[in-house]
Structure formats: C-alpha cells, structure tokens
C-alpha cells in the first residue's frame, strides 16, 4: 500500500479517537499514548486532583445522576464519576436512605450546605476540563508534523 503524503492524511485518526476514549477513562492517558508525556502528567494531576478534591469535599453523595442531573452531565466526562455513581446507587439500594440524625452518618449520605455545592462544582469542572483534553488529543499532531497557514502539512 502506498504511503500517503502528510497533506493527504486525515486530521483525526483511529489512534487519536482511541486515545481520546482512554483519556476519558483516566485524564491524561490519551496524551500519554500519543507521546505527550509531560502534558499527560500535568493533565492527570490537574484534572484528577480537581476531581478528587470534589469527591473528598462533598463525599460520594455528589455523584448522583438522579438527584443532580445537570451536574452529572459535567461529572460523567470523567469515567470514575460514573463508577462512583454506580457504587453510590448500590449502597443506597442495599442500605436504604440514610437516617437524618444517624450517629455516625452513613458513608453515602449527602453532604449538606456549601460542601456539597463545592464538591459538585469541582467534580463537574474536572469533567469539563477533561472534555477539553479529549478534544485536544483528537486534533494533536504527531511530533515533527505541523500545519501550514494554508492548511497543508509539512515535516518539521
């Protein structure tokens, strides 16, 4: 099979789509797979840290697709949010709703006040940042290839 010139290659390859999907599973993994190691570590620490901060501040109660439908749209852009939501639903189904004045409170009980809002905000922002990272990995050119202003690619 004849090799295509750089100007004939598609902008988005199957490898980039796979990298974007893997970036959904773990922020930064897509950039790692296409060779952008430093960017991958920065994304993993920044997005993962923001997501983890939201989970630690608000607890697993912030990951609730039934209670927080609109927020979950942002949260689900990071795959661990979906896993935590399934675990939260499993706990709520198994043990029933948490008692209001239980001492100590159930581990899956919702946070109240500003901590729940902060946890929702942090985890949804992490998801939206991960969406930007996935779009970035889709259109990131391999090292050594750059786009010209007229749209044709040239080797660097």
C-alpha positions, -999 to +999 in steps of 0.1 A: +000+000+000+013+034-009+021+057+019+001+089+019+018+122+019+013+143+051-012+166+033-034+136+024-036+121+059-068+127+078-067+152+107-083+127+131-070+091+130-083+060+147-054+061+171-064+096+182-100+085+187-088+056+208-065+079+228-095+103+235-116+074+248-088+063+270-084+099+282-120+097+293-111+066+315-081+083+331-074+120+324-041+124+306-039+088+294-047+098+258-019+123+257+005+097+272-004+072+244+003+097+216+037+106+231+029+138+250+042+125+284+047+159+301+013+172+291-002+139+302+012+141+337+001+177+341-034+169+329-036+138+352-025+158+382-047+188+375-079+172+364-075+142+387-067+165+416-097+186+409-120+156+407-105+141+438-109+173+457-146+174+447-151+139+459-133+145+492-151+178+499-186+166+490-184+129+495-198+103+471-232+118+475-223+145+450-221+118+423-259+112+419-274+112+384-309+111+398-305+139+423-281+162+404-290+155+367-274+187+352-243+185+373-238+148+365-236+158+328-204+175+336-192+149+361-197+120+337-170+134+314-145+117+338-151+080+339-145+075+376-176+096+383-198+070+366-182+043+387-187+062+419-223+069+409-230+032+404-214+024+438-235+052+454-267+038+439-257+003+451-252+015+486-284+034+486-303+004+473-287-021+497-290+000+529-319+023+521-318+061+525-295+074+553-312+083+586-313+121+592-297+120+626-277+088+625-245+089+645-222+084+628-238+093+595-238+067+566-208+070+544-230+076+514-252+102+530-254+135+511-233+164+522-252+195+533-246+232+528-217+246+509-196+215+510-220+197+486-221+226+463-183+228+462-179+191+456-204+193+427-186+223+412-151+208+415-161+174+400-182+190+372-153+214+363-129+184+363-152+167+338-154+198+315-117+202+316-113+165+307-136+172+277-112+199+265-083+174+270-101+148+249-108+173+221-071+183+223-059+148+219-082+143+189-065+170+169-030+170+183-005+164+155+023+138+159+057+152+169+075+165+138+044+174+118+030+209+118+002+226+099+009+254+075-013+285+074-028+274+040-038+241+055-011+218+040+011+198+064+049+199+062+075+179+080+094+200+106 
